[in-house]
Amino acid sequence: MTRILIVDDEIHIIANVVNDMLAQNGYQCDIVHTGKEGLEKLKADRYDLVMLGMHLGDISGPDLLRYVFDINPKQNVIIISQFAPLDNVIYQDQSMHELPVLSKPFSIAEMSHKLSDIFTNIN
């Protein structure tokens, strides 16, 4: 089963809408709402994908992203950001990783498309 870690501070949106949709499509999700919790999960478990919010309360998204790639340089990541321009589909971090972006608010169709792209490319 495909495992996804969602790290985002918007508890109600992620917990209800995104998690339900992913579970209905056969994904196993762990959801955390702080960078520290995300880091603990990443150190303890392996995930096929990390969906990462950029504005967390305790650790910035870019800092957590560096930790993600320190733990697994080939980790699949989708950036979730309320502040990304609507036409922004790629986030490039300091290590030159090009990552897909979901701009909030995003549709279930948008999320499904990004997931399909990622899992088609790794299979």
C-alpha positions as CSV (number, residue, x, y, z in Angstrom):
1,M,0.0,0.0,0.0
2,T,1.2,3.5,-0.9
3,R,2.1,5.5,2.2
4,I,1.8,9.3,2.3
5,L,2.8,11.6,5.1
6,I,0.9,14.9,5.2
7,V,2.5,17.7,7.1
8,D,0.3,20.8,7.2
9,D,-1.0,23.2,9.9
10,E,-4.5,23.4,8.5
11,I,-6.0,20.6,10.6
12,H,-9.7,20.7,9.5
13,I,-9.0,20.8,5.7
14,I,-6.3,18.1,5.7
15,A,-7.9,15.8,8.2
16,N,-11.4,15.8,6.6
17,V,-11.1,16.4,2.9
18,V,-7.7,15.3,1.8
19,N,-7.4,12.3,4.1
20,D,-10.8,11.0,3.2
21,M,-10.1,11.3,-0.6
22,L,-6.7,9.6,-0.3
23,A,-8.1,6.8,1.9
24,Q,-10.9,6.2,-0.6
25,N,-8.3,5.8,-3.3
26,G,-6.2,3.2,-1.4
27,Y,-3.5,5.4,0.1
28,Q,-2.5,5.0,3.7
29,C,-2.0,8.4,5.2
30,D,-0.3,9.7,8.3
31,I,-1.2,13.3,9.1
32,V,0.8,15.7,11.4
33,H,0.4,19.4,12.0
34,T,3.8,20.5,13.0
35,G,7.3,20.3,11.5
36,K,8.6,18.5,14.6
37,E,5.9,15.8,14.3
38,G,6.7,15.4,10.6
39,L,10.4,15.0,11.3
40,E,9.7,12.4,13.9
41,K,7.5,10.4,11.5
42,L,10.1,10.6,8.7
43,K,12.9,9.3,11.0
44,A,10.7,6.4,12.1
45,D,9.0,5.3,8.9
46,R,9.3,5.2,5.2
47,Y,6.9,7.1,3.0
48,D,6.3,7.0,-0.8
49,L,5.3,10.6,-0.7
50,V,5.4,13.6,1.6
51,M,2.9,16.4,1.1
52,L,4.5,19.4,2.9
53,G,3.0,22.7,3.9
54,M,5.4,25.6,3.7
55,H,4.2,27.6,6.6
56,L,4.3,25.5,9.8
57,G,4.3,26.9,13.3
58,D,7.5,25.5,14.6
59,I,9.8,24.7,11.7
60,S,9.7,26.5,8.4
61,G,8.7,24.4,5.4
62,P,12.0,25.0,3.6
63,D,13.9,24.0,6.7
64,L,11.9,20.8,7.0
65,L,12.4,20.1,3.3
66,R,16.1,20.1,3.9
67,Y,15.7,17.6,6.7
68,V,13.5,15.5,4.4
69,F,16.2,15.3,1.7
70,D,18.9,14.7,4.4
71,I,16.9,11.6,5.5
72,N,16.1,10.5,2.0
73,P,17.6,12.4,-1.0
74,K,15.1,10.7,-3.4
75,Q,12.0,11.3,-1.4
76,N,8.9,12.3,-3.4
77,V,7.5,15.6,-2.2
78,I,4.5,17.8,-3.1
79,I,4.6,21.3,-1.7
80,I,1.3,22.6,-0.3
81,S,1.3,26.4,-0.2
82,Q,-1.4,29.1,0.2
83,F,1.1,31.7,-1.0
84,A,2.2,30.1,-4.3
85,P,1.0,31.8,-7.4
86,L,-1.8,29.9,-9.2
87,D,0.4,29.2,-12.2
88,N,3.3,27.9,-10.0
89,V,3.6,24.2,-10.6
90,I,7.3,23.8,-9.6
91,Y,9.1,24.7,-6.4
92,Q,12.9,24.6,-6.6
93,D,14.7,24.3,-3.3
94,Q,18.3,25.2,-2.5
95,S,19.5,21.7,-3.6
96,M,17.8,22.3,-7.0
97,H,15.1,19.7,-6.4
98,E,12.1,20.6,-8.6
99,L,8.9,19.8,-6.8
100,P,5.3,19.9,-7.7
101,V,3.2,22.5,-5.9
102,L,-0.5,22.4,-4.9
103,S,-1.7,26.0,-4.3
104,K,-4.3,26.4,-1.7
105,P,-7.2,26.1,-2.1
106,F,-6.7,23.2,-4.5
107,S,-9.3,20.8,-5.9
108,I,-9.5,17.1,-5.4
109,A,-8.9,16.8,-9.2
110,E,-5.7,18.8,-9.0
111,M,-4.4,16.7,-6.1
112,S,-5.3,13.5,-7.9
113,H,-3.5,14.7,-11.0
114,K,-0.3,15.5,-9.1
115,L,-0.4,12.1,-7.3
116,S,-1.0,10.3,-10.6
117,D,2.0,12.1,-12.1
118,I,4.3,11.1,-9.2
119,F,3.3,7.5,-8.9
120,T,3.3,6.9,-12.7
121,N,6.9,8.2,-12.9
122,I,8.1,6.0,-10.0
123,N,6.4,2.7,-11.1
